[in-house]
Amino acid sequence: MQKEASPEFVAPRSKGDGLQITLITHSYWPEQSPPQRRWTAMIKEFSHSGWDVDVVTPVAHYPFGRRALPPWMAGRPFHLRNGQFTEKILHVPYLRHGNSRAARLLDQCFSAALSIPAGLMVRKPDVVIVTAPGLPSLAAGYIVAKLRRVPLIVEMRDAWPDLARDARLVQGSVKSVVEHAVDFVQHRADLVVTVTEGFAATLRSRGIRRVATVSNGVHLDAIPVVGPPEMEREVFEALYLGNHGESQRLDVAIRASALVGDSMHLHMVGHGTQRPVLEKLARELKAPVTFHAPLTGDAMLERYASADTCIVSLRDDWKSFETTVPSKTYEVLAIGRHVTAVVRGEAARIITDAEAGDVVASDPEQLAALWRELAADRGRLVRNGDSRQWVKANAEYEQLAGRYMDLIAELLAETRS
């Protein structure tokens, strides 16, 4: 069991130490989530250079809106603890919630508000970084940076506020308030970091003065290459591994599997707000689908090895997704399996550039036709390793973290000159 210390006992850093960062995020270790995976990887690399990070984050309660881990593992409110590397983690309280959007937003607002005093309890940083979503964290990061009188880096992992407009998350005057709030913080940040080049270009076109891109990625040494799929197989197997939410529009894959029928099997691994609806749809269509709980480690690798193709999916009726790349894309590319890419825009370009598989429209008939073709010509499933080489050149976390550190160092050099 890990010992925890009160924030007031944190020793001040000496002048000879590396940079000090305060990271404000709505999800971090020991949770398993997109921001956790990204920032665990970044902090691992930062620590190698002697940079210290204090993480301000809620007590672990993702994805079910309640604490599922024992208190010593999930964290205790306003108790500092050691992270996996050299980082310190200060947890803030959360509100229990289910799948309701309103309840999740209220929880994020509550935790973001408490992140402000928490951000003043940790060591004074050289820079504050806030990663969004959740969107309320942006306000917390802005206020903490102002009170600490240090630069603010805003990291936009999704295309907000564009995504709010596409998803119709809020309506009327409230919607404009959300958009204006996000826009306010983005324009006043010292640096905005995006995970795609497309959204960076969008922000520059809106007059945001300093924007850079540091994509999502993977640690290649942690992802083995799976062997080629069997050349003779009676049942074609497709795999989706990731979030089961509105953004993915996974009903298309389920409907396509029902059209193909018993000659294929679709495995859906993960969780999300739409999973109960998807399970009901699969039952109604008698689709050849098996739903699995989230997998990690050897169990996940076994599922990858068993698959003939891996699905990367985003709905095609939200314009913001033209500049969005699902974070799981890089893992699938590194694994080396054929990719069924139900995406467009920047994500489709990456799949094409990496020669990783086939890009198909978000349409059950067209998706089913592709899977029938692949099952009939299994030679198309064999990849040549180009996708993994693409990841090595473009999305390996050691290089990505180095770029992030360069951006931070350049920003601090400018603000101190």
C-alpha positions as CSV (number, residue, x, y, z in Angstrom):
1,M,0.0,0.0,0.0
2,Q,1.3,3.4,-0.9
3,K,1.8,6.0,1.8
4,E,0.3,9.4,1.3
5,A,1.4,12.8,2.5
6,S,-0.4,16.0,3.1
7,P,0.3,18.8,0.6
8,E,1.8,21.1,3.2
9,F,4.8,18.7,3.6
10,V,6.0,18.9,0.0
11,A,9.5,20.2,0.0
12,P,10.3,23.2,-2.2
13,R,12.4,22.4,-5.3
14,S,15.9,23.8,-5.6
15,K,17.0,26.0,-8.4
16,G,19.1,23.2,-9.8
17,D,16.1,21.0,-10.5
18,G,14.4,20.6,-13.8
19,L,11.2,22.4,-14.7
20,Q,8.1,22.1,-12.5
21,I,4.7,21.5,-14.1
22,T,1.2,21.6,-12.7
23,L,-1.1,19.4,-14.8
24,I,-4.9,19.7,-14.3
25,T,-6.8,16.8,-15.8
26,H,-10.2,15.2,-15.3
27,S,-8.7,11.7,-15.4
28,Y,-5.4,10.2,-14.5
29,W,-3.8,7.0,-13.1
30,P,-5.0,4.6,-11.6
31,E,-7.9,5.1,-14.1
32,Q,-7.6,3.7,-17.7
33,S,-8.7,6.5,-20.0
34,P,-7.4,8.5,-23.0
35,P,-6.0,11.4,-21.0
36,Q,-4.4,8.9,-18.5
37,R,-2.7,7.0,-21.3
38,R,-1.4,10.1,-23.0
39,W,-0.1,11.8,-19.8
40,T,1.3,8.7,-18.2
41,A,3.4,8.3,-21.3
42,M,4.4,12.0,-21.4
43,I,5.3,12.1,-17.7
44,K,7.4,9.0,-18.0
45,E,9.5,10.8,-20.6
46,F,9.5,14.1,-18.7
47,S,10.9,12.3,-15.6
48,H,13.9,11.1,-17.6
49,S,14.9,14.7,-18.1
50,G,14.4,15.6,-14.4
51,W,11.2,17.5,-15.0
52,D,8.7,17.3,-12.1
53,V,4.9,17.2,-12.5
54,D,2.2,17.7,-9.9
55,V,-1.1,16.2,-11.2
56,V,-4.4,17.7,-9.9
57,T,-7.2,15.2,-10.7
58,P,-10.4,13.8,-9.2
59,V,-10.5,10.7,-7.1
60,A,-10.6,7.8,-9.6
61,H,-14.2,7.2,-10.7
62,Y,-14.0,6.7,-14.5
63,P,-15.9,5.3,-16.4
64,F,-18.9,4.4,-14.2
65,G,-19.2,7.7,-12.2
66,R,-18.4,6.0,-8.9
67,R,-15.4,4.8,-7.1
68,A,-14.7,1.1,-8.0
69,L,-11.3,0.9,-6.4
70,P,-10.4,0.8,-2.8
71,P,-9.6,4.2,-1.3
72,W,-5.9,3.6,-1.1
73,M,-5.8,3.0,-4.8
74,A,-8.4,5.5,-6.0
75,G,-6.9,8.3,-3.9
76,R,-8.2,10.4,-1.1
77,P,-9.4,14.0,-1.5
78,F,-6.7,16.5,-0.9
79,H,-4.1,13.9,0.0
80,L,-0.9,13.9,-2.1
81,R,0.4,10.6,-3.3
82,N,3.2,9.3,-5.5
83,G,2.5,8.4,-9.1
84,Q,4.0,5.7,-11.2
85,F,7.1,7.7,-12.0
86,T,8.3,10.9,-10.3
87,E,5.0,12.7,-10.4
88,K,2.9,13.7,-7.4
89,I,-0.9,13.3,-7.6
90,L,-3.3,15.5,-5.6
91,H,-6.8,14.2,-5.8
92,V,-10.0,16.3,-5.5
93,P,-13.5,15.1,-4.7
94,Y,-16.1,14.1,-7.3
95,L,-19.8,13.7,-7.6
96,R,-21.3,10.3,-8.3
97,H,-23.1,10.1,-11.6
98,G,-24.4,7.7,-14.2
99,N,-24.6,8.1,-17.9
100,S,-26.6,11.3,-17.9
101,R,-24.8,14.2,-19.7
102,A,-26.1,16.7,-17.2
103,A,-24.8,14.7,-14.2
104,R,-21.4,14.2,-15.8
105,L,-21.1,17.9,-16.6
106,L,-22.1,18.7,-13.0
107,D,-19.4,16.3,-11.7
108,Q,-16.8,17.9,-14.0
109,C,-17.8,21.4,-12.8
110,F,-17.6,20.3,-9.2
111,S,-14.2,18.8,-9.6
112,A,-12.9,21.7,-11.7
113,A,-13.9,24.2,-9.0
114,L,-12.1,22.2,-6.3
115,S,-9.0,21.9,-8.6
116,I,-8.4,25.6,-8.2
117,P,-7.5,25.5,-4.4
118,A,-5.8,22.2,-5.1
119,G,-3.7,23.8,-7.8
120,L,-2.5,26.3,-5.1
121,M,-1.6,23.6,-2.6
122,V,1.0,21.9,-4.8
123,R,4.5,23.3,-5.5
124,K,4.6,26.5,-7.5
125,P,5.1,25.5,-11.1
126,D,6.9,27.1,-14.0
127,V,3.9,26.4,-16.2
128,V,0.3,25.2,-15.8
129,I,-1.0,22.6,-18.4
130,V,-4.7,21.9,-18.5
131,T,-6.0,19.1,-20.8
132,A,-9.5,19.0,-22.1
133,P,-12.1,17.6,-22.2
134,G,-13.6,17.9,-19.6
135,L,-14.2,21.4,-20.5
136,P,-14.7,22.8,-17.0
137,S,-11.1,22.1,-16.3
138,L,-10.1,24.8,-18.8
139,A,-11.5,27.5,-16.4
140,A,-9.7,25.9,-13.5
141,G,-6.4,25.9,-15.4
142,Y,-6.8,29.5,-16.5
143,I,-7.5,30.7,-12.9
144,V,-4.7,28.7,-11.4
145,A,-2.2,30.0,-13.9
146,K,-3.3,33.6,-13.3
147,L,-3.1,33.2,-9.5
148,R,0.3,31.5,-9.8
149,R,1.4,34.1,-12.4
150,V,2.9,31.5,-14.7
151,P,2.2,30.7,-18.4
152,L,-0.8,28.6,-19.3
153,I,-0.8,25.7,-21.9
154,V,-4.2,24.6,-23.0
155,E,-4.3,21.1,-24.5
156,M,-7.3,20.3,-26.7
157,R,-7.6,16.6,-27.2
158,D,-10.9,17.0,-29.1
159,A,-12.1,19.7,-31.5
160,W,-13.9,21.9,-28.9
161,P,-16.1,24.0,-29.2
162,D,-16.8,22.6,-32.7
163,L,-17.7,19.2,-31.2
164,A,-20.3,20.7,-28.9
165,R,-22.0,22.3,-31.9
166,D,-22.0,19.1,-33.9
167,A,-23.2,17.0,-31.0
168,R,-25.8,19.5,-29.9
169,L,-24.7,19.0,-26.3
170,V,-26.3,22.2,-25.2
171,Q,-28.9,24.4,-26.9
172,G,-29.8,28.0,-27.3
173,S,-28.1,30.7,-25.2
174,V,-26.4,28.0,-23.0
175,K,-24.7,26.7,-26.0
176,S,-23.3,30.1,-26.9
177,V,-22.0,30.4,-23.3
178,V,-20.1,27.1,-23.5
179,E,-18.6,28.1,-26.9
180,H,-17.6,31.5,-25.7
181,A,-16.1,30.2,-22.5
182,V,-13.9,27.7,-24.4
183,D,-13.0,30.4,-27.0
184,F,-12.1,32.8,-24.1
185,V,-9.6,30.5,-22.6
186,Q,-8.1,29.3,-25.9
187,H,-7.4,32.9,-26.9
188,R,-5.8,33.8,-23.6
189,A,-3.6,30.7,-23.3
190,D,0.1,31.2,-23.9
191,L,0.1,28.1,-26.0
192,V,-2.7,25.8,-27.3
193,V,-1.6,22.2,-28.1
194,T,-3.8,20.1,-30.3
195,V,-3.5,16.4,-31.2
196,T,-4.2,16.9,-34.9
197,E,-2.8,19.3,-37.5
198,G,-6.3,19.9,-38.9
199,F,-7.7,21.4,-35.7
200,A,-4.5,23.4,-35.2
201,A,-5.2,25.0,-38.6
202,T,-8.8,25.7,-37.6
203,L,-7.7,27.5,-34.4
204,R,-5.1,29.5,-36.3
205,S,-7.8,30.6,-38.7
206,R,-9.7,32.0,-35.7
207,G,-6.9,34.2,-34.6
208,I,-5.4,32.1,-31.8
209,R,-1.8,33.4,-31.8
210,R,0.2,30.3,-30.8
211,V,-0.8,26.8,-31.7
212,A,1.2,23.6,-31.9
213,T,0.4,20.0,-32.5
214,V,1.6,17.0,-30.4
215,S,-0.4,14.0,-31.6
216,N,-1.4,11.0,-29.5
217,G,0.9,8.0,-29.8
218,V,2.2,4.8,-28.3
219,H,5.3,3.3,-26.8
220,L,6.3,0.9,-29.5
221,D,8.5,-1.2,-27.2
222,A,5.4,-2.1,-25.2
223,I,3.4,-3.2,-28.3
224,P,4.5,-6.5,-30.0
225,V,3.7,-7.2,-33.6
226,V,1.1,-10.0,-34.0
227,G,1.6,-12.7,-36.6
228,P,-0.3,-12.7,-39.9
229,P,-3.9,-13.9,-39.8
230,E,-4.7,-17.4,-40.9
231,M,-5.0,-17.8,-44.7
232,E,-7.7,-20.5,-44.4
233,R,-10.5,-19.6,-42.0
234,E,-14.3,-20.3,-42.1
235,V,-15.4,-17.3,-40.0
236,F,-14.1,-13.8,-40.7
237,E,-13.4,-12.0,-37.4
238,A,-13.6,-8.2,-36.9
239,L,-12.6,-6.4,-33.7
240,Y,-13.5,-3.1,-32.2
241,L,-11.6,-2.1,-29.1
242,G,-12.4,1.3,-27.5
243,N,-15.1,3.6,-26.3
244,H,-18.7,2.7,-27.1
245,G,-20.1,6.3,-27.3
246,E,-22.1,8.5,-29.6
247,S,-19.0,9.7,-31.4
248,Q,-18.1,6.2,-32.7
249,R,-21.6,5.4,-34.3
250,L,-20.9,1.7,-33.7
251,D,-24.5,0.7,-34.8
252,V,-23.1,0.8,-38.3
253,A,-20.7,-2.0,-37.6
254,I,-23.3,-4.1,-35.9
255,R,-25.8,-3.6,-38.8
256,A,-23.0,-4.6,-41.2
257,S,-22.2,-7.8,-39.3
258,A,-25.9,-8.7,-39.4
259,L,-25.9,-8.3,-43.2
260,V,-22.8,-10.6,-43.5
261,G,-24.4,-13.1,-41.1
262,D,-22.8,-16.2,-39.6
263,S,-19.8,-16.2,-41.9
264,M,-18.3,-13.5,-39.7
265,H,-18.0,-12.6,-36.0
266,L,-17.7,-9.1,-34.6
267,H,-16.0,-8.6,-31.2
268,M,-16.8,-5.4,-29.3
269,V,-14.4,-4.6,-26.4
270,G,-14.8,-1.7,-24.1
271,H,-17.5,0.4,-22.4
272,G,-19.4,3.6,-23.0
273,T,-22.7,5.4,-22.8
274,Q,-24.1,3.6,-25.9
275,R,-23.2,0.1,-24.9
276,P,-26.6,-0.9,-23.6
277,V,-28.3,0.5,-26.8
278,L,-25.8,-1.4,-29.0
279,E,-26.3,-4.7,-27.1
280,K,-30.1,-4.3,-27.6
281,L,-29.6,-3.6,-31.3
282,A,-27.4,-6.7,-31.7
283,R,-30.0,-8.9,-30.0
284,E,-32.8,-7.4,-32.2
285,L,-30.9,-8.0,-35.4
286,K,-29.5,-11.4,-34.2
287,A,-26.1,-10.0,-35.3
288,P,-23.0,-12.2,-34.8
289,V,-21.6,-9.9,-32.1
290,T,-19.9,-10.7,-28.8
291,F,-19.5,-7.9,-26.3
292,H,-16.5,-8.0,-23.9
293,A,-15.4,-6.0,-20.9
294,P,-12.3,-3.8,-21.3
295,L,-9.2,-5.8,-21.8
296,T,-5.5,-5.1,-20.9
297,G,-2.2,-6.9,-21.2
298,D,-2.1,-10.4,-22.6
299,A,-5.8,-10.7,-22.9
300,M,-5.9,-7.7,-25.2
301,L,-3.0,-9.0,-27.3
302,E,-4.8,-12.3,-27.7
303,R,-7.9,-10.6,-28.9
304,Y,-5.8,-8.6,-31.4
305,A,-4.1,-11.8,-32.6
306,S,-7.4,-13.5,-33.2
307,A,-8.8,-10.7,-35.3
308,D,-8.6,-10.5,-39.1
309,T,-9.3,-6.8,-39.1
310,C,-9.5,-4.0,-36.5
311,I,-12.1,-1.3,-36.7
312,V,-11.4,2.4,-36.2
313,S,-14.7,4.4,-36.3
314,L,-16.0,7.9,-36.1
315,R,-19.4,9.1,-37.2
316,D,-19.4,11.0,-40.5
317,D,-22.2,13.5,-39.8
318,W,-20.2,15.7,-37.4
319,K,-17.9,18.1,-39.3
320,S,-15.5,18.4,-36.4
321,F,-14.5,14.8,-36.9
322,E,-12.7,15.7,-40.1
323,T,-9.9,17.0,-37.9
324,T,-10.1,14.2,-35.3
325,V,-8.1,11.0,-35.0
326,P,-9.2,8.3,-32.5
327,S,-6.5,7.7,-30.0
328,K,-6.7,3.9,-30.5
329,T,-5.6,4.4,-34.2
330,Y,-2.0,4.5,-33.3
331,E,-2.2,1.3,-31.2
332,V,-3.9,-0.5,-34.1
333,L,-1.3,0.7,-36.5
334,A,1.5,-0.5,-34.2
335,I,0.0,-3.9,-33.8
336,G,0.1,-4.4,-37.6
337,R,-3.4,-5.8,-38.2
338,H,-5.5,-4.8,-41.2
339,V,-7.6,-1.7,-40.4
340,T,-11.2,-1.2,-41.3
341,A,-11.3,2.6,-41.2
342,V,-14.8,4.1,-40.9
343,V,-13.4,7.6,-40.8
344,R,-12.7,10.6,-43.0
345,G,-10.5,13.6,-43.0
346,E,-7.2,13.5,-41.2
347,A,-7.8,10.0,-39.7
348,A,-8.5,8.6,-43.2
349,R,-5.4,10.3,-44.5
350,I,-3.3,8.6,-41.8
351,I,-4.7,5.2,-42.6
352,T,-3.9,5.7,-46.3
353,D,-0.4,7.1,-45.7
354,A,0.4,4.2,-43.4
355,E,-0.9,1.7,-45.9
356,A,-2.8,0.1,-43.0
357,G,-6.0,-1.1,-44.6
358,D,-9.2,0.1,-46.2
359,V,-11.2,3.3,-45.7
360,V,-14.9,2.8,-46.0
361,A,-18.0,5.0,-45.7
362,S,-20.1,4.9,-42.6
363,D,-22.8,2.8,-44.2
364,P,-23.8,-0.8,-43.2
365,E,-24.1,-2.0,-46.9
366,Q,-20.7,-0.7,-47.9
367,L,-19.0,-2.0,-44.7
368,A,-20.6,-5.4,-45.2
369,A,-19.4,-5.5,-48.8
370,L,-15.8,-4.7,-47.7
371,W,-15.9,-7.5,-45.1
372,R,-17.2,-10.0,-47.7
373,E,-14.4,-9.0,-50.1
374,L,-11.7,-9.4,-47.4
375,A,-13.1,-12.8,-46.3
376,A,-13.0,-13.9,-49.9
377,D,-9.5,-12.6,-50.6
378,R,-7.6,-13.1,-47.3
379,G,-4.3,-12.1,-48.9
380,R,-5.5,-8.4,-48.5
381,L,-5.4,-8.9,-44.7
382,V,-1.6,-9.5,-44.7
383,R,0.3,-6.3,-43.9
384,N,3.9,-5.4,-44.8
385,G,4.9,-3.6,-41.6
386,D,4.5,-0.1,-43.1
387,S,2.0,0.9,-40.5
388,R,4.3,0.2,-37.6
389,Q,7.1,2.1,-39.4
390,W,4.7,5.0,-39.8
391,V,4.1,5.0,-36.1
392,K,7.8,4.9,-35.3
393,A,8.3,8.0,-37.5
394,N,5.3,10.0,-36.5
395,A,3.7,8.8,-33.2
396,E,6.2,7.3,-30.9
397,Y,5.9,8.8,-27.4
398,E,9.6,9.3,-26.8
399,Q,9.7,11.7,-29.8
400,L,6.3,13.3,-29.0
401,A,7.3,14.0,-25.4
402,G,10.6,15.5,-26.7
403,R,8.6,17.8,-28.9
404,Y,6.3,18.8,-26.0
405,M,9.3,19.6,-23.8
406,D,10.9,21.7,-26.6
407,L,7.6,23.7,-26.9
408,I,7.5,24.3,-23.1
409,A,11.1,25.3,-23.0
410,E,10.7,27.7,-25.9
411,L,7.6,29.2,-24.3
412,L,9.3,29.8,-21.0
413,A,12.4,31.2,-22.6
414,E,10.2,33.8,-24.4
415,T,8.1,34.7,-21.4
416,R,11.2,35.2,-19.2
417,S,13.2,37.2,-21.7
